[in-house]
Amino acid sequence: MIPTLEWTDKGVNFLDQTKLPLEETYVLATTYQDVATVIRDMIVRGAPAIGVSAGMGMALAVQKSPATTVDALLKDVDEAAAVLAATRPTAVNLFWGIERIRTLVRKLAASQPADRSDADKLKAITDEVIAEANRMYDEDIAACKTMGQFGADLLPKKGTVLTHCNAGALATCGYGSALGVIRAAVERGHVIDVLADETRPFLQGARLTAWELMKDNIPTSVLCDNMSGALMRQGRIQAVIVGADRIAANGDVANKIGTYTVAVLAKEHGIPFYVAAPWATVDMATKHGDDIPIEQRNAYEVTHSNGKQMTPDGVGIENPAFDVTPAKYVTGIITERGVLYPPYDDTMLAMQAEVNAATA
Ligand SMILES: CSC[C@@H](O)[C@@H](O)C(=O)COP(=O)(O)O
């Protein structure tokens, strides 16, 4: 399996996604500040991978904290949480990963036996937190595999599937969400050709989706972002599947910029448009997609390609990294807890109730 990120004795090792597909190199993060840089610079990217990376960053904060008391550790953990939370605003998994570890640290801090030494308390907390970060990693891969099982038969037995951005092994801890569903369908014997939108300006589709699907020998062609409408009109696309960075309580989906365009085109051509995302991507506290914060990235990503200037000096530049696809364009949302269908206001609420009951 593609090693997107991994907890090691030396720190968290990240496959450097800015260098793919030409170089397979790794970046070792030994502090939570390093992890924040890795997330901000998109050495690791993709909502689920960002979430687990944030969890591992929090674990590094606990492990490397100079605190000699539990109270001091709690302060360090809050500081690490603030630094990690300021990296990228759209993927809700980031905040989920941070809060999962912070909540655990607080719980462990409150439950340490009074007769234990400070050093023993800190060691017990550290061990538990590192184990939890690794559980998050394992659970993410398991969630991707389960989404694959739920979603595989929604894809054509034989046909062409369009995807946008990279929602694959590289965007998760392994296997992928949208690409995991494609992988599972292929494992079941579906004959699928994948079309990968190049996904300007960061080229996640051209560089990453193409790279990882070719490694798995899944037939893949790269399209410029403005080509899919013409191919849909020619009847050459049978389904669309993408990932998500945040799903609001009404089923609106934030995903890589350009997803909305693809979804509208798909509806116009009667093509099913699926979203595959772990439940950690669902944000029931955000009622409507318009309330999802959209990251604005540096103009340089648009003005330059491979270091070469592409636009005249001084021209205005737009670079929103994500857009929101209204729920009415989404045929189904594939999660590790099952597939949700419209009306999403109701089905998401029912699923949340199931999740609450299972975790009570
Ligand atoms: C399973 S990944 C889902 C999304 O995170 C993915 O489609 C996406 O938009 C990634 O954006 P990125 O800016 O590369 O982090």
The ligand as a Gaussian input file, in Angstrom:
#p B3LYP/6-31G(d) Opt

LIG

0 1
 C      -10.287000      11.762000       0.291000
 S       -9.755000      13.333000      -0.072000
 C      -11.124000      14.384000      -0.311000
 C      -10.704000      15.779000      -0.517000
 O       -9.866000      16.181000       0.521000
 C      -10.021000      15.984000      -1.871000
 O      -10.929000      15.731000      -2.883000
 C       -9.517000      17.386000      -1.946000
 O      -10.251000      18.297000      -2.272000
 C       -8.135000      17.617000      -1.500000
 O       -7.755000      18.952000      -1.527000
 P       -6.259000      19.305000      -1.162000
 O       -6.202000      20.804000      -1.358000
 O       -5.376000      18.554000      -2.096000
 O       -6.041000      18.928000       0.283000

